[in-house]
Amino acid sequence: MAEGPDSVVIVGGGLAGAKTAEALREQGYTGSVTLLAAEDELPYERPPLSKGYLMGKDEFDKAVVHPEEWYAEHDVDLRRGVRATAIDRAAHEVELDDGSRLPYGALVLATGSEPRALPVPGAEPLTLRTHADSDRIKATFGAGKRLAVIGGGWIGLEVAAAAREAGTDVTLVEAAAQPLLGVLGPEMGSVFADLHREHGVDLRLGSTDLSGLEADAVVVGVGVRPRTELAEAAGLDVDNGVLVDASLRTSDPDVYAVGDIANHDHPVLGRRVRVEHWANALNQPATAAAAILGGSAAYDRLPYFFSDQYDLGMEYVGHATRDDTARVVTRGEVEKREFVAFWLDDQDRILAAMNVNVWDVPDEVRPLIVNRTVVDVDRLSDPDTPLADVGR
Ligand code: FAD
């Protein structure tokens, strides 16, 4: 029998919360597992909310992490529509919104993120985080309807693409000079600007002027903030997310954090990262579960994410921030939107790579990033040179 505490309480019924329950059972934990989910839904994945589900192509069921019977079969007490309101670390108890208290041996925080608000004069802007949000936004789509999207990040761009595919007139307003500027930089940001212009989006870059914006509905996608209130009120160390060590343990040894809220000391990157992406929520829970069960686990996967817009599919692996003095090298045909972009540091080591409409790249790039391989830039930019042979 796996060791561990008598009981584990997981706060947050998103992907990271559901995967934590699954990982505990997969790793042989036999104590009690309670999953508190503020939304009155089975835990579900969010990427389809701005893609297939928003476009009406995929059923919502496809996004559900586990069917309802899975929870009973695995003896996981899923409490839907129940919110944790406080953590009493001294008593090892969580307080719930019905006033009751729930004891825990180990506590896992998986409270995720919520959209940043932006007031829009004369409009009641919509944001996109939940199933219901996606339904509300979908209802604004259609030929002859006009949608304004504020924010040219991933969510704003995906909503714009889904809306255009439904024949909606779309105006997208972005304060920066390019969409995705903070994530991809100007060169790659312009690839997405061109993509959306070609698909008929009225793209207004470098603009914060919302006056005169004629629209039937407004969607705001200006980023998210991690839901750290519970952790903060409980006196855990919080700084841009809940601070966790390599094994996802917080400043309290009986409390863990996974998914969007975890600001994680990454053993490979050698820095703290907080990753607001699906793969992180999917994979971190196995490490947290192993640590809860007494293992010496460390979460060392590189950040990874993907997006789909119109006929463009992309994946990104690694971590290049605005602070990195990264230069971009490409292989393939950027104009045809079939290429790989690499972000290199000042010693020609790959920090991150994005493949656009070419596939199977992340698995080949990961070892180059992890091993800090110094690359030959000519070979790197030559599509005929296998990635395994680009080292200097
Ligand atoms: P969340 O998914 O935010 O779940 C947290 C859950 O906890 C919520 O259900 C919340 O209600 C609940 N909760 C919060 N507080 C409490 C409390 N006190 N008590 C009980 N429950 C609580 N990532 C990609 O890599 N690729 C994509 O293409 C992509 N597309 C996306 C599209 C959309 C529309 C959105 C919104 C996100 C997308 N993401 C994508 C990001 C990805 O979905 C998130 O990184 C992921 O959902 C994080 O999972 P999580 O479990 O940490 O948090």
Boltz pocket constraint, residues with backbone or C-beta under 6 A from the ligand:
constraints:
  - pocket:
      binder: B
      contacts: [[A, 11], [A, 12], [A, 13], [A, 14], [A, 15], [A, 16], [A, 17], [A, 36], [A, 37], [A, 38], [A, 39], [A, 44], [A, 45], [A, 46], [A, 47], [A, 48], [A, 49], [A, 50], [A, 82], [A, 83], [A, 84], [A, 85], [A, 110], [A, 111], [A, 112], [A, 113], [A, 114], [A, 128], [A, 129], [A, 130], [A, 155], [A, 227], [A, 230], [A, 258], [A, 259], [A, 260], [A, 261], [A, 275], [A, 276], [A, 277], [A, 278], [A, 279], [A, 281], [A, 304], [A, 305], [A, 306], [A, 307], [A, 308]]
      max_distance: 6.0
